[in-house]
Amino acid sequence: MKKLLKELAQSLVEHPDDAAVEEEVDESGMLMLKLKVHPEDMGRIIGKEGKIIQALRTLLRVSALKQGKRVHVELIESQLQTGETPPPLSETN
């Protein structure tokens, strides 16, 4: 599952080397996949009205069901690296 999500995410983003997936299993046995991408790629993963991330979740859910598992995909916002400055906020007055 982890490999599938990472490959799908890397094919969608501008910074494929920054895509990472963490895998955890909770007490109920559900597989939790946490996807982290470069901050500039968040929009590409989310898509218009969240359609891309929903499609990724659906694909992984179907793949998990075929294996008799349950999966939850979470998109984690990446933090800026130390020393980087945040992008300027645009003011609209």
Backbone atoms as SQL, in Angstrom:
CREATE TABLE atoms (id INTEGER PRIMARY KEY, chain TEXT, resi INTEGER, resn TEXT, atom TEXT, x REAL, y REAL, z REAL);
INSERT INTO atoms VALUES
  (1, 'A', 1, 'MET', 'N', 0.820, -1.193, 0.000),
  (2, 'A', 1, 'MET', 'CA', 0.000, 0.000, 0.000),
  (3, 'A', 1, 'MET', 'C', 0.865, 1.259, 0.000),
  (4, 'A', 2, 'LYS', 'N', 1.863, 1.255, 0.876),
  (5, 'A', 2, 'LYS', 'CA', 2.748, 2.399, 1.015),
  (6, 'A', 2, 'LYS', 'C', 3.426, 2.710, -0.324),
  (7, 'A', 3, 'LYS', 'N', 3.919, 1.678, -0.978),
  (8, 'A', 3, 'LYS', 'CA', 4.608, 1.849, -2.257),
  (9, 'A', 3, 'LYS', 'C', 3.656, 2.387, -3.325),
  (10, 'A', 4, 'LEU', 'N', 2.433, 1.874, -3.357),
  (11, 'A', 4, 'LEU', 'CA', 1.438, 2.328, -4.328),
  (12, 'A', 4, 'LEU', 'C', 1.139, 3.805, -4.147),
  (13, 'A', 5, 'LEU', 'N', 0.895, 4.232, -2.918),
  (14, 'A', 5, 'LEU', 'CA', 0.584, 5.640, -2.657),
  (15, 'A', 5, 'LEU', 'C', 1.757, 6.525, -3.035),
  (16, 'A', 6, 'LYS', 'N', 2.967, 6.117, -2.695),
  (17, 'A', 6, 'LYS', 'CA', 4.146, 6.932, -3.007),
  (18, 'A', 6, 'LYS', 'C', 4.324, 7.072, -4.516),
  (19, 'A', 7, 'GLU', 'N', 4.163, 5.986, -5.254),
  (20, 'A', 7, 'GLU', 'CA', 4.311, 6.043, -6.709),
  (21, 'A', 7, 'GLU', 'C', 3.242, 6.923, -7.352),
  (22, 'A', 8, 'LEU', 'N', 2.016, 6.817, -6.874),
  (23, 'A', 8, 'LEU', 'CA', 0.944, 7.660, -7.411),
  (24, 'A', 8, 'LEU', 'C', 1.216, 9.133, -7.122),
  (25, 'A', 9, 'ALA', 'N', 1.619, 9.433, -5.899),
  (26, 'A', 9, 'ALA', 'CA', 1.892, 10.818, -5.521),
  (27, 'A', 9, 'ALA', 'C', 3.065, 11.379, -6.321),
  (28, 'A', 10, 'GLN', 'N', 4.124, 10.598, -6.480),
  (29, 'A', 10, 'GLN', 'CA', 5.292, 11.064, -7.214),
  (30, 'A', 10, 'GLN', 'C', 4.960, 11.364, -8.674),
  (31, 'A', 11, 'SER', 'N', 4.006, 10.652, -9.228),
  (32, 'A', 11, 'SER', 'CA', 3.634, 10.897, -10.629),
  (33, 'A', 11, 'SER', 'C', 2.810, 12.171, -10.792),
  (34, 'A', 12, 'LEU', 'N', 2.273, 12.703, -9.696),
  (35, 'A', 12, 'LEU', 'CA', 1.418, 13.888, -9.762),
  (36, 'A', 12, 'LEU', 'C', 2.125, 15.203, -9.445),
  (37, 'A', 13, 'VAL', 'N', 3.240, 15.152, -8.736),
  (38, 'A', 13, 'VAL', 'CA', 3.836, 16.363, -8.182),
  (39, 'A', 13, 'VAL', 'C', 5.034, 16.866, -8.982),
  (40, 'A', 14, 'GLU', 'N', 5.414, 18.119, -8.733),
  (41, 'A', 14, 'GLU', 'CA', 6.570, 18.737, -9.376),
  (42, 'A', 14, 'GLU', 'C', 7.873, 18.353, -8.680),
  (43, 'A', 15, 'HIS', 'N', 7.798, 18.015, -7.389),
  (44, 'A', 15, 'HIS', 'CA', 8.972, 17.659, -6.594),
  (45, 'A', 15, 'HIS', 'C', 8.815, 16.209, -6.102),
  (46, 'A', 16, 'PRO', 'N', 9.001, 15.223, -6.990),
  (47, 'A', 16, 'PRO', 'CA', 8.749, 13.829, -6.604),
  (48, 'A', 16, 'PRO', 'C', 9.674, 13.308, -5.506),
  (49, 'A', 17, 'ASP', 'N', 10.877, 13.863, -5.392),
  (50, 'A', 17, 'ASP', 'CA', 11.802, 13.400, -4.353),
  (51, 'A', 17, 'ASP', 'C', 11.345, 13.790, -2.956),
  (52, 'A', 18, 'ASP', 'N', 10.475, 14.784, -2.847),
  (53, 'A', 18, 'ASP', 'CA', 9.983, 15.236, -1.548),
  (54, 'A', 18, 'ASP', 'C', 8.751, 14.471, -1.082),
  (55, 'A', 19, 'ALA', 'N', 8.206, 13.606, -1.918),
  (56, 'A', 19, 'ALA', 'CA', 7.030, 12.820, -1.532),
  (57, 'A', 19, 'ALA', 'C', 7.464, 11.684, -0.601),
  (58, 'A', 20, 'ALA', 'N', 6.772, 11.578, 0.537),
  (59, 'A', 20, 'ALA', 'CA', 7.101, 10.542, 1.510),
  (60, 'A', 20, 'ALA', 'C', 5.810, 10.006, 2.118),
  (61, 'A', 21, 'VAL', 'N', 5.828, 8.733, 2.465),
  (62, 'A', 21, 'VAL', 'CA', 4.661, 8.100, 3.068),
  (63, 'A', 21, 'VAL', 'C', 5.089, 7.415, 4.360),
  (64, 'A', 22, 'GLU', 'N', 4.389, 7.724, 5.441),
  (65, 'A', 22, 'GLU', 'CA', 4.600, 7.040, 6.712),
  (66, 'A', 22, 'GLU', 'C', 3.454, 6.064, 6.912),
  (67, 'A', 23, 'GLU', 'N', 3.770, 4.912, 7.485),
  (68, 'A', 23, 'GLU', 'CA', 2.785, 3.852, 7.662),
  (69, 'A', 23, 'GLU', 'C', 2.652, 3.515, 9.145),
  (70, 'A', 24, 'GLU', 'N', 1.412, 3.463, 9.634),
  (71, 'A', 24, 'GLU', 'CA', 1.136, 3.078, 11.013),
  (72, 'A', 24, 'GLU', 'C', -0.071, 2.144, 11.006),
  (73, 'A', 25, 'VAL', 'N', -0.167, 1.314, 12.042),
  (74, 'A', 25, 'VAL', 'CA', -1.340, 0.464, 12.220),
  (75, 'A', 25, 'VAL', 'C', -1.928, 0.812, 13.578),
  (76, 'A', 26, 'ASP', 'N', -3.215, 1.197, 13.602),
  (77, 'A', 26, 'ASP', 'CA', -3.829, 1.557, 14.884),
  (78, 'A', 26, 'ASP', 'C', -4.320, 0.313, 15.617),
  (79, 'A', 27, 'GLU', 'N', -4.887, 0.528, 16.813),
  (80, 'A', 27, 'GLU', 'CA', -5.300, -0.596, 17.663),
  (81, 'A', 27, 'GLU', 'C', -6.405, -1.454, 17.039),
  (82, 'A', 28, 'SER', 'N', -7.186, -0.889, 16.136),
  (83, 'A', 28, 'SER', 'CA', -8.250, -1.664, 15.498),
  (84, 'A', 28, 'SER', 'C', -7.760, -2.430, 14.268),
  (85, 'A', 29, 'GLY', 'N', -6.474, -2.246, 13.914),
  (86, 'A', 29, 'GLY', 'CA', -5.916, -2.957, 12.774),
  (87, 'A', 29, 'GLY', 'C', -5.989, -2.184, 11.473),
  (88, 'A', 30, 'MET', 'N', -6.484, -0.948, 11.526),
  (89, 'A', 30, 'MET', 'CA', -6.575, -0.140, 10.316),
  (90, 'A', 30, 'MET', 'C', -5.190, 0.415, 9.968),
  (91, 'A', 31, 'LEU', 'N', -4.838, 0.334, 8.703),
  (92, 'A', 31, 'LEU', 'CA', -3.578, 0.853, 8.210),
  (93, 'A', 31, 'LEU', 'C', -3.735, 2.355, 7.968),
  (94, 'A', 32, 'MET', 'N', -2.872, 3.149, 8.595),
  (95, 'A', 32, 'MET', 'CA', -2.911, 4.601, 8.447),
  (96, 'A', 32, 'MET', 'C', -1.714, 5.005, 7.592),
  (97, 'A', 33, 'LEU', 'N', -1.967, 5.623, 6.447),
  (98, 'A', 33, 'LEU', 'CA', -0.905, 6.111, 5.570),
  (99, 'A', 33, 'LEU', 'C', -0.913, 7.630, 5.608),
  (100, 'A', 34, 'LYS', 'N', 0.233, 8.213, 5.947),
  (101, 'A', 34, 'LYS', 'CA', 0.362, 9.668, 6.026),
  (102, 'A', 34, 'LYS', 'C', 1.264, 10.128, 4.893),
  (103, 'A', 35, 'LEU', 'N', 0.688, 10.889, 3.974),
  (104, 'A', 35, 'LEU', 'CA', 1.401, 11.369, 2.793),
  (105, 'A', 35, 'LEU', 'C', 1.895, 12.781, 3.039),
  (106, 'A', 36, 'LYS', 'N', 3.187, 12.999, 2.810),
  (107, 'A', 36, 'LYS', 'CA', 3.788, 14.326, 2.908),
  (108, 'A', 36, 'LYS', 'C', 4.382, 14.669, 1.554),
  (109, 'A', 37, 'VAL', 'N', 4.099, 15.882, 1.089),
  (110, 'A', 37, 'VAL', 'CA', 4.648, 16.358, -0.179),
  (111, 'A', 37, 'VAL', 'C', 5.211, 17.755, 0.026),
  (112, 'A', 38, 'HIS', 'N', 5.951, 18.231, -0.950),
  (113, 'A', 38, 'HIS', 'CA', 6.497, 19.586, -0.932),
  (114, 'A', 38, 'HIS', 'C', 5.333, 20.569, -0.814),
  (115, 'A', 39, 'PRO', 'N', 5.504, 21.660, -0.045),
  (116, 'A', 39, 'PRO', 'CA', 4.397, 22.623, 0.129),
  (117, 'A', 39, 'PRO', 'C', 3.817, 23.148, -1.179),
  (118, 'A', 40, 'GLU', 'N', 4.653, 23.299, -2.200),
  (119, 'A', 40, 'GLU', 'CA', 4.157, 23.788, -3.495),
  (120, 'A', 40, 'GLU', 'C', 3.279, 22.760, -4.201),
  (121, 'A', 41, 'ASP', 'N', 3.374, 21.492, -3.813),
  (122, 'A', 41, 'ASP', 'CA', 2.622, 20.425, -4.471),
  (123, 'A', 41, 'ASP', 'C', 1.307, 20.078, -3.781),
  (124, 'A', 42, 'MET', 'N', 0.998, 20.741, -2.682),
  (125, 'A', 42, 'MET', 'CA', -0.236, 20.429, -1.955),
  (126, 'A', 42, 'MET', 'C', -1.463, 20.569, -2.856),
  (127, 'A', 43, 'GLY', 'N', -1.506, 21.624, -3.635),
  (128, 'A', 43, 'GLY', 'CA', -2.645, 21.851, -4.524),
  (129, 'A', 43, 'GLY', 'C', -2.792, 20.770, -5.577),
  (130, 'A', 44, 'ARG', 'N', -1.681, 20.258, -6.068),
  (131, 'A', 44, 'ARG', 'CA', -1.720, 19.193, -7.076),
  (132, 'A', 44, 'ARG', 'C', -2.290, 17.906, -6.484),
  (133, 'A', 45, 'ILE', 'N', -1.952, 17.622, -5.228),
  (134, 'A', 45, 'ILE', 'CA', -2.443, 16.408, -4.580),
  (135, 'A', 45, 'ILE', 'C', -3.916, 16.560, -4.182),
  (136, 'A', 46, 'ILE', 'N', -4.286, 17.740, -3.716),
  (137, 'A', 46, 'ILE', 'CA', -5.675, 17.955, -3.305),
  (138, 'A', 46, 'ILE', 'C', -6.585, 18.008, -4.529),
  (139, 'A', 47, 'GLY', 'N', -6.196, 18.765, -5.533),
  (140, 'A', 47, 'GLY', 'CA', -6.993, 18.885, -6.749),
  (141, 'A', 47, 'GLY', 'C', -8.194, 19.796, -6.555),
  (142, 'A', 48, 'LYS', 'N', -8.893, 20.067, -7.625),
  (143, 'A', 48, 'LYS', 'CA', -10.081, 20.911, -7.549),
  (144, 'A', 48, 'LYS', 'C', -11.145, 20.222, -6.715),
  (145, 'A', 49, 'GLU', 'N', -11.622, 20.941, -5.714),
  (146, 'A', 49, 'GLU', 'CA', -12.656, 20.446, -4.805),
  (147, 'A', 49, 'GLU', 'C', -12.257, 19.127, -4.130),
  (148, 'A', 50, 'GLY', 'N', -10.954, 18.876, -4.005),
  (149, 'A', 50, 'GLY', 'CA', -10.484, 17.677, -3.319),
  (150, 'A', 50, 'GLY', 'C', -10.629, 16.393, -4.108),
  (151, 'A', 51, 'LYS', 'N', -10.806, 16.500, -5.403),
  (152, 'A', 51, 'LYS', 'CA', -11.079, 15.306, -6.210),
  (153, 'A', 51, 'LYS', 'C', -9.874, 14.383, -6.358),
  (154, 'A', 52, 'ILE', 'N', -8.668, 14.927, -6.417),
  (155, 'A', 52, 'ILE', 'CA', -7.487, 14.077, -6.587),
  (156, 'A', 52, 'ILE', 'C', -7.234, 13.250, -5.329),
  (157, 'A', 53, 'ILE', 'N', -7.236, 13.894, -4.160),
  (158, 'A', 53, 'ILE', 'CA', -6.985, 13.154, -2.924),
  (159, 'A', 53, 'ILE', 'C', -8.093, 12.122, -2.686),
  (160, 'A', 54, 'GLN', 'N', -9.321, 12.458, -3.041),
  (161, 'A', 54, 'GLN', 'CA', -10.424, 11.496, -2.898),
  (162, 'A', 54, 'GLN', 'C', -10.218, 10.299, -3.823),
  (163, 'A', 55, 'ALA', 'N', -9.731, 10.550, -5.032),
  (164, 'A', 55, 'ALA', 'CA', -9.469, 9.457, -5.966),
  (165, 'A', 55, 'ALA', 'C', -8.350, 8.559, -5.442),
  (166, 'A', 56, 'LEU', 'N', -7.309, 9.168, -4.883),
  (167, 'A', 56, 'LEU', 'CA', -6.218, 8.381, -4.297),
  (168, 'A', 56, 'LEU', 'C', -6.746, 7.511, -3.153),
  (169, 'A', 57, 'ARG', 'N', -7.581, 8.103, -2.305),
  (170, 'A', 57, 'ARG', 'CA', -8.145, 7.343, -1.183),
  (171, 'A', 57, 'ARG', 'C', -8.992, 6.176, -1.678),
  (172, 'A', 58, 'THR', 'N', -9.774, 6.418, -2.724),
  (173, 'A', 58, 'THR', 'CA', -10.628, 5.367, -3.281),
  (174, 'A', 58, 'THR', 'C', -9.791, 4.225, -3.854),
  (175, 'A', 59, 'LEU', 'N', -8.756, 4.558, -4.616),
  (176, 'A', 59, 'LEU', 'CA', -7.891, 3.527, -5.188),
  (177, 'A', 59, 'LEU', 'C', -7.246, 2.678, -4.102),
  (178, 'A', 60, 'LEU', 'N', -6.762, 3.324, -3.054),
  (179, 'A', 60, 'LEU', 'CA', -6.110, 2.585, -1.975),
  (180, 'A', 60, 'LEU', 'C', -7.109, 1.764, -1.178),
  (181, 'A', 61, 'ARG', 'N', -8.315, 2.291, -0.989),
  (182, 'A', 61, 'ARG', 'CA', -9.345, 1.544, -0.271),
  (183, 'A', 61, 'ARG', 'C', -9.712, 0.271, -1.028),
  (184, 'A', 62, 'VAL', 'N', -9.859, 0.378, -2.332),
  (185, 'A', 62, 'VAL', 'CA', -10.199, -0.790, -3.155),
  (186, 'A', 62, 'VAL', 'C', -9.062, -1.814, -3.115),
  (187, 'A', 63, 'SER', 'N', -7.838, -1.328, -3.229),
  (188, 'A', 63, 'SER', 'CA', -6.688, -2.227, -3.161),
  (189, 'A', 63, 'SER', 'C', -6.615, -2.922, -1.806),
  (190, 'A', 64, 'ALA', 'N', -6.899, -2.194, -0.735),
  (191, 'A', 64, 'ALA', 'CA', -6.877, -2.781, 0.612),
  (192, 'A', 64, 'ALA', 'C', -7.985, -3.818, 0.779),
  (193, 'A', 65, 'LEU', 'N', -9.169, -3.527, 0.269),
  (194, 'A', 65, 'LEU', 'CA', -10.277, -4.475, 0.389),
  (195, 'A', 65, 'LEU', 'C', -9.960, -5.797, -0.296),
  (196, 'A', 66, 'LYS', 'N', -9.265, -5.741, -1.426),
  (197, 'A', 66, 'LYS', 'CA', -8.889, -6.970, -2.125),
  (198, 'A', 66, 'LYS', 'C', -7.942, -7.817, -1.292),
  (199, 'A', 67, 'GLN', 'N', -7.204, -7.166, -0.374),
  (200, 'A', 67, 'GLN', 'CA', -6.275, -7.872, 0.505),
  (201, 'A', 67, 'GLN', 'C', -6.891, -8.154, 1.869),
  (202, 'A', 68, 'GLY', 'N', -8.157, -7.784, 2.042),
  (203, 'A', 68, 'GLY', 'CA', -8.834, -8.006, 3.308),
  (204, 'A', 68, 'GLY', 'C', -8.394, -7.052, 4.403),
  (205, 'A', 69, 'LYS', 'N', -7.959, -5.866, 4.012),
  (206, 'A', 69, 'LYS', 'CA', -7.478, -4.872, 4.976),
  (207, 'A', 69, 'LYS', 'C', -8.325, -3.615, 4.887),
  (208, 'A', 70, 'ARG', 'N', -8.097, -2.721, 5.853),
  (209, 'A', 70, 'ARG', 'CA', -8.727, -1.394, 5.833),
  (210, 'A', 70, 'ARG', 'C', -7.611, -0.358, 5.849),
  (211, 'A', 71, 'VAL', 'N', -7.826, 0.739, 5.134),
  (212, 'A', 71, 'VAL', 'CA', -6.787, 1.763, 5.032),
  (213, 'A', 71, 'VAL', 'C', -7.407, 3.152, 5.132),
  (214, 'A', 72, 'HIS', 'N', -6.635, 4.069, 5.700),
  (215, 'A', 72, 'HIS', 'CA', -7.021, 5.481, 5.771),
  (216, 'A', 72, 'HIS', 'C', -5.830, 6.296, 5.283),
  (217, 'A', 73, 'VAL', 'N', -6.068, 7.212, 4.344),
  (218, 'A', 73, 'VAL', 'CA', -4.997, 8.052, 3.799),
  (219, 'A', 73, 'VAL', 'C', -5.183, 9.469, 4.317),
  (220, 'A', 74, 'GLU', 'N', -4.106, 10.002, 4.882),
  (221, 'A', 74, 'GLU', 'CA', -4.131, 11.354, 5.431),
  (222, 'A', 74, 'GLU', 'C', -3.045, 12.167, 4.748),
  (223, 'A', 75, 'LEU', 'N', -3.371, 13.388, 4.339),
  (224, 'A', 75, 'LEU', 'CA', -2.407, 14.292, 3.722),
  (225, 'A', 75, 'LEU', 'C', -1.880, 15.213, 4.807),
  (226, 'A', 76, 'ILE', 'N', -0.575, 15.181, 5.035),
  (227, 'A', 76, 'ILE', 'CA', 0.060, 15.975, 6.078),
  (228, 'A', 76, 'ILE', 'C', 0.758, 17.166, 5.439),
  (229, 'A', 77, 'GLU', 'N', 0.515, 18.342, 5.982),
  (230, 'A', 77, 'GLU', 'CA', 1.162, 19.548, 5.479),
  (231, 'A', 77, 'GLU', 'C', 2.613, 19.566, 5.929),
  (232, 'A', 78, 'SER', 'N', 3.518, 19.714, 4.989),
  (233, 'A', 78, 'SER', 'CA', 4.946, 19.748, 5.302),
  (234, 'A', 78, 'SER', 'C', 5.313, 21.082, 5.926),
  (235, 'A', 79, 'GLN', 'N', 6.242, 21.036, 6.860),
  (236, 'A', 79, 'GLN', 'CA', 6.755, 22.249, 7.484),
  (237, 'A', 79, 'GLN', 'C', 7.949, 22.744, 6.680),
  (238, 'A', 80, 'LEU', 'N', 8.206, 24.041, 6.774),
  (239, 'A', 80, 'LEU', 'CA', 9.372, 24.601, 6.104),
  (240, 'A', 80, 'LEU', 'C', 10.631, 24.117, 6.799),
  (241, 'A', 81, 'GLN', 'N', 11.688, 23.913, 6.034),
  (242, 'A', 81, 'GLN', 'CA', 12.966, 23.499, 6.590),
  (243, 'A', 81, 'GLN', 'C', 13.587, 24.664, 7.359),
  (244, 'A', 82, 'THR', 'N', 14.434, 24.370, 8.324),
  (245, 'A', 82, 'THR', 'CA', 15.110, 25.385, 9.105),
  (246, 'A', 82, 'THR', 'C', 15.922, 26.283, 8.182),
  (247, 'A', 83, 'GLY', 'N', 15.772, 27.587, 8.379),
  (248, 'A', 83, 'GLY', 'CA', 16.510, 28.549, 7.562),
  (249, 'A', 83, 'GLY', 'C', 15.710, 29.076, 6.389),
  (250, 'A', 84, 'GLU', 'N', 14.638, 28.413, 6.021),
  (251, 'A', 84, 'GLU', 'CA', 13.812, 28.888, 4.923),
  (252, 'A', 84, 'GLU', 'C', 12.884, 29.986, 5.425),
  (253, 'A', 85, 'THR', 'N', 12.585, 30.908, 4.559),
  (254, 'A', 85, 'THR', 'CA', 11.642, 31.956, 4.929),
  (255, 'A', 85, 'THR', 'C', 10.293, 31.617, 4.337),
  (256, 'A', 86, 'PRO', 'N', 9.224, 31.897, 5.068),
  (257, 'A', 86, 'PRO', 'CA', 7.895, 31.601, 4.520),
  (258, 'A', 86, 'PRO', 'C', 7.598, 32.507, 3.339),
  (259, 'A', 87, 'PRO', 'N', 6.759, 32.053, 2.423),
  (260, 'A', 87, 'PRO', 'CA', 6.411, 32.889, 1.277),
  (261, 'A', 87, 'PRO', 'C', 5.666, 34.125, 1.749),
  (262, 'A', 88, 'PRO', 'N', 5.841, 35.254, 1.047),
  (263, 'A', 88, 'PRO', 'CA', 5.169, 36.483, 1.457),
  (264, 'A', 88, 'PRO', 'C', 3.650, 36.364, 1.306),
  (265, 'A', 89, 'LEU', 'N', 2.938, 36.969, 2.225),
  (266, 'A', 89, 'LEU', 'CA', 1.478, 36.991, 2.148),
  (267, 'A', 89, 'LEU', 'C', 1.064, 38.138, 1.255),
  (268, 'A', 90, 'SER', 'N', 0.122, 37.896, 0.383),
  (269, 'A', 90, 'SER', 'CA', -0.342, 38.979, -0.487),
  (270, 'A', 90, 'SER', 'C', -1.435, 39.750, 0.244),
  (271, 'A', 91, 'GLU', 'N', -1.323, 41.052, 0.183),
  (272, 'A', 91, 'GLU', 'CA', -2.323, 41.903, 0.846),
  (273, 'A', 91, 'GLU', 'C', -3.302, 42.401, -0.189),
  (274, 'A', 92, 'THR', 'N', -4.564, 42.328, 0.148),
  (275, 'A', 92, 'THR', 'CA', -5.612, 42.839, -0.752),
  (276, 'A', 92, 'THR', 'C', -6.432, 43.856, 0.000),
  (277, 'A', 93, 'ASN', 'N', -6.126, 45.116, -0.204),
  (278, 'A', 93, 'ASN', 'CA', -6.869, 46.225, 0.427),
  (279, 'A', 93, 'ASN', 'C', -7.418, 47.134, -0.590);
